[in-house]
Amino acid sequence: RYLNVGSYPFAVALADGGKRLVVSDWGGNGVSVIERTAWKVLGEVPTGSVLGPHSFAAGAHPTALAAQPGTPLVWVADANLDRIVAVDTQTLRAMRVLDDAPYPDAPPGSYPDALVLAHGQLFVANAGNDDVAVFDLASGQRAALIPTGWYPTALAVRKDALYVVSAKGMGSGPNLKHQWVGDFMHGLLQRVDLRELPAHASLWTAQALGNDGFSAAQR
């Protein structure tokens, strides 16, 4: 069975207790919501500005999805806008927006591309900033930044452990033999003990901001 969805679909997630499927439309500025058993598109929910045929904007580029258990909500990472949007798959409306910028009024560039929910928190891999942002779901506020390797692209949580995959590892180092950089760059798997997060939140956040030149003294 096949079903047409939006432009350049990127990710898919089960939502609302498995009743619905959500597809992020990377080229379409939103998500498609599908009734799983009836196999039909219920609608498209914009998470960014609607683009017309004469627009030159790049768009929101929705990427990763994370369904919130026990609710009809799916969190959507708008990679080009540095924000995470909660979409209600029953009402087909965007309900909440979390600001994923590293500091107030920062230009876009965090490029959130992976999400995972655990312990009442939303973890967001920011590929452009080499960190994971931790948001408290109740308040919607960012609780911490966790430094990672270069270009984090995937997340998983098991009990008190957060696992982070960084596509470019620790970087390539100097190219002394004029090689193609991909030949000597290795990915990285990182394990973070979340029990340490409350005590280290301020330190890790300062380190992540400093690594990118985003501290108050640097910008």
C-alpha positions as a Python dict, from the first residue, in 0.01 Angstrom:
ca = {
    (1, 'R'): (0, 0, 0),
    (2, 'Y'): (121, 346, -84),
    (3, 'L'): (17, 694, 19),
    (4, 'N'): (128, 1032, -108),
    (5, 'V'): (249, 1266, 166),
    (6, 'G'): (426, 1601, 161),
    (7, 'S'): (740, 1721, -8),
    (8, 'Y'): (1063, 1531, 64),
    (9, 'P'): (950, 1327, 368),
    (10, 'F'): (1224, 1298, 629),
    (11, 'A'): (1100, 1105, 935),
    (12, 'V'): (796, 908, 1053),
    (13, 'A'): (654, 847, 1402),
    (14, 'L'): (356, 668, 1553),
    (15, 'A'): (138, 898, 1762),
    (16, 'D'): (-178, 906, 1973),
    (17, 'G'): (-136, 551, 2099),
    (18, 'G'): (-52, 419, 1754),
    (19, 'K'): (-370, 552, 1592),
    (20, 'R'): (-188, 799, 1373),
    (21, 'L'): (131, 830, 1175),
    (22, 'V'): (314, 1159, 1144),
    (23, 'V'): (558, 1233, 862),
    (24, 'S'): (788, 1533, 867),
    (25, 'D'): (789, 1700, 527),
    (26, 'W'): (1139, 1843, 500),
    (27, 'G'): (1053, 2031, 182),
    (28, 'G'): (700, 2126, 283),
    (29, 'N'): (730, 2331, 603),
    (30, 'G'): (525, 2100, 822),
    (31, 'V'): (403, 1748, 890),
    (32, 'S'): (148, 1515, 735),
    (33, 'V'): (-86, 1335, 977),
    (34, 'I'): (-219, 997, 863),
    (35, 'E'): (-495, 776, 1003),
    (36, 'R'): (-308, 448, 1031),
    (37, 'T'): (-590, 194, 996),
    (38, 'A'): (-791, 386, 735),
    (39, 'W'): (-467, 467, 552),
    (40, 'K'): (-560, 821, 462),
    (41, 'V'): (-407, 1164, 511),
    (42, 'L'): (-605, 1359, 769),
    (43, 'G'): (-425, 1683, 696),
    (44, 'E'): (-103, 1876, 687),
    (45, 'V'): (3, 2091, 982),
    (46, 'P'): (244, 2377, 909),
    (47, 'T'): (525, 2424, 1160),
    (48, 'G'): (682, 2713, 970),
    (49, 'S'): (561, 2992, 745),
    (50, 'V'): (363, 2884, 441),
    (51, 'L'): (573, 2942, 131),
    (52, 'G'): (429, 3055, -200),
    (53, 'P'): (558, 3007, -555),
    (54, 'H'): (740, 3341, -547),
    (55, 'S'): (908, 3293, -209),
    (56, 'F'): (1286, 3275, -183),
    (57, 'A'): (1290, 3156, 181),
    (58, 'A'): (1456, 2824, 259),
    (59, 'G'): (1166, 2708, 476),
    (60, 'A'): (1147, 2539, 815),
    (61, 'H'): (1292, 2202, 706),
    (62, 'P'): (1112, 1981, 964),
    (63, 'T'): (1338, 1688, 1049),
    (64, 'A'): (1316, 1472, 1363),
    (65, 'L'): (996, 1364, 1538),
    (66, 'A'): (921, 1244, 1892),
    (67, 'A'): (576, 1134, 2007),
    (68, 'Q'): (487, 1225, 2366),
    (69, 'P'): (347, 913, 2539),
    (70, 'G'): (-5, 935, 2678),
    (71, 'T'): (-91, 1238, 2465),
    (72, 'P'): (-173, 1306, 2099),
    (73, 'L'): (131, 1535, 2075),
    (74, 'V'): (428, 1493, 1845),
    (75, 'W'): (732, 1717, 1878),
    (76, 'V'): (879, 1835, 1549),
    (77, 'A'): (1229, 1976, 1500),
    (78, 'D'): (1228, 2274, 1262),
    (79, 'A'): (1593, 2255, 1161),
    (80, 'N'): (1614, 2584, 973),
    (81, 'L'): (1429, 2785, 1238),
    (82, 'D'): (1599, 2652, 1554),
    (83, 'R'): (1274, 2564, 1723),
    (84, 'I'): (1079, 2258, 1833),
    (85, 'V'): (704, 2255, 1769),
    (86, 'A'): (442, 2039, 1943),
    (87, 'V'): (169, 1927, 1702),
    (88, 'D'): (-165, 1790, 1826),
    (89, 'T'): (-246, 1498, 1596),
    (90, 'Q'): (-615, 1507, 1692),
    (91, 'T'): (-688, 1875, 1632),
    (92, 'L'): (-420, 1909, 1362),
    (93, 'R'): (-281, 2224, 1520),
    (94, 'A'): (58, 2344, 1638),
    (95, 'M'): (22, 2383, 2015),
    (96, 'R'): (359, 2485, 2163),
    (97, 'V'): (692, 2618, 2040),
    (98, 'L'): (1027, 2579, 2217),
    (99, 'D'): (1307, 2819, 2125),
    (100, 'D'): (1622, 2618, 2047),
    (101, 'A'): (1852, 2916, 1984),
    (102, 'P'): (2172, 2910, 2195),
    (103, 'Y'): (2112, 3264, 2323),
    (104, 'P'): (1843, 3534, 2277),
    (105, 'D'): (1812, 3670, 1923),
    (106, 'A'): (2080, 3435, 1790),
    (107, 'P'): (2073, 3382, 1413),
    (108, 'P'): (1961, 3037, 1294),
    (109, 'G'): (2224, 2766, 1291),
    (110, 'S'): (2155, 2518, 1573),
    (111, 'Y'): (2002, 2279, 1317),
    (112, 'P'): (1811, 2042, 1549),
    (113, 'D'): (1802, 1701, 1382),
    (114, 'A'): (1725, 1442, 1652),
    (115, 'L'): (1480, 1426, 1944),
    (116, 'V'): (1409, 1193, 2234),
    (117, 'L'): (1170, 1222, 2531),
    (118, 'A'): (1256, 1086, 2875),
    (119, 'H'): (1212, 1173, 3243),
    (120, 'G'): (979, 1464, 3168),
    (121, 'Q'): (1240, 1622, 2945),
    (122, 'L'): (1295, 1669, 2573),
    (123, 'F'): (1649, 1613, 2449),
    (124, 'V'): (1740, 1789, 2124),
    (125, 'A'): (2053, 1716, 1920),
    (126, 'N'): (2182, 2041, 1773),
    (127, 'A'): (2399, 1937, 1481),
    (128, 'G'): (2513, 2290, 1408),
    (129, 'N'): (2620, 2364, 1766),
    (130, 'D'): (2771, 2030, 1870),
    (131, 'D'): (2550, 1994, 2175),
    (132, 'V'): (2229, 1846, 2312),
    (133, 'A'): (1972, 2089, 2452),
    (134, 'V'): (1764, 1966, 2745),
    (135, 'F'): (1415, 2115, 2783),
    (136, 'D'): (1181, 2075, 3077),
    (137, 'L'): (845, 1978, 2927),
    (138, 'A'): (636, 2126, 3208),
    (139, 'S'): (784, 2475, 3185),
    (140, 'G'): (912, 2469, 2828),
    (141, 'Q'): (1240, 2618, 2950),
    (142, 'R'): (1586, 2498, 2856),
    (143, 'A'): (1745, 2330, 3156),
    (144, 'A'): (2092, 2266, 3016),
    (145, 'L'): (2320, 2213, 2720),
    (146, 'I'): (2535, 1899, 2700),
    (147, 'P'): (2857, 1922, 2493),
    (148, 'T'): (2893, 1651, 2228),
    (149, 'G'): (3119, 1551, 1944),
    (150, 'W'): (3102, 1714, 1605),
    (151, 'Y'): (2757, 1720, 1442),
    (152, 'P'): (2530, 1508, 1667),
    (153, 'T'): (2268, 1327, 1459),
    (154, 'A'): (2093, 1064, 1675),
    (155, 'L'): (1977, 1019, 2035),
    (156, 'A'): (1850, 737, 2256),
    (157, 'V'): (1773, 707, 2627),
    (158, 'R'): (1781, 393, 2837),
    (159, 'K'): (1705, 441, 3208),
    (160, 'D'): (1958, 700, 3330),
    (161, 'A'): (2180, 694, 3021),
    (162, 'L'): (2161, 928, 2722),
    (163, 'Y'): (2334, 799, 2410),
    (164, 'V'): (2448, 1047, 2145),
    (165, 'V'): (2587, 970, 1800),
    (166, 'S'): (2802, 1243, 1645),
    (167, 'A'): (2852, 1195, 1272),
    (168, 'K'): (3191, 1366, 1250),
    (169, 'G'): (3329, 1240, 1579),
    (170, 'M'): (3609, 1454, 1717),
    (171, 'G'): (3695, 1597, 1376),
    (172, 'S'): (3962, 1503, 1128),
    (173, 'G'): (4275, 1672, 1259),
    (174, 'P'): (4543, 1804, 1023),
    (175, 'N'): (4541, 1665, 670),
    (176, 'L'): (4912, 1592, 635),
    (177, 'K'): (4887, 1350, 343),
    (178, 'H'): (4632, 1539, 134),
    (179, 'Q'): (4371, 1269, 187),
    (180, 'W'): (3999, 1296, 135),
    (181, 'V'): (3879, 1410, 476),
    (182, 'G'): (3619, 1132, 497),
    (183, 'D'): (3895, 870, 500),
    (184, 'F'): (4026, 972, 841),
    (185, 'M'): (3716, 1101, 1017),
    (186, 'H'): (3537, 859, 1250),
    (187, 'G'): (3196, 890, 1412),
    (188, 'L'): (3152, 898, 1788),
    (189, 'L'): (2911, 731, 2031),
    (190, 'Q'): (2882, 917, 2361),
    (191, 'R'): (2719, 800, 2685),
    (192, 'V'): (2595, 1064, 2930),
    (193, 'D'): (2494, 968, 3285),
    (194, 'L'): (2175, 1169, 3335),
    (195, 'R'): (2205, 1133, 3712),
    (196, 'E'): (2491, 1383, 3686),
    (197, 'L'): (2287, 1638, 3493),
    (198, 'P'): (2140, 1837, 3787),
    (199, 'A'): (2482, 1892, 3944),
    (200, 'H'): (2662, 1964, 3616),
    (201, 'A'): (2396, 2156, 3421),
    (202, 'S'): (2557, 2498, 3466),
    (203, 'L'): (2909, 2374, 3394),
    (204, 'W'): (2809, 2174, 3086),
    (205, 'T'): (2600, 2462, 2952),
    (206, 'A'): (2889, 2706, 2991),
    (207, 'Q'): (3123, 2460, 2821),
    (208, 'A'): (2887, 2407, 2527),
    (209, 'L'): (2838, 2780, 2477),
    (210, 'G'): (3211, 2847, 2509),
    (211, 'N'): (3299, 2577, 2256),
    (212, 'D'): (3099, 2766, 1993),
    (213, 'G'): (3196, 3118, 2095),
    (214, 'F'): (2844, 3181, 2225),
    (215, 'S'): (2922, 3285, 2582),
    (216, 'A'): (2826, 3639, 2681),
    (217, 'A'): (3193, 3740, 2686),
    (218, 'Q'): (3260, 3594, 2340),
    (219, 'R'): (2969, 3729, 2140),
}
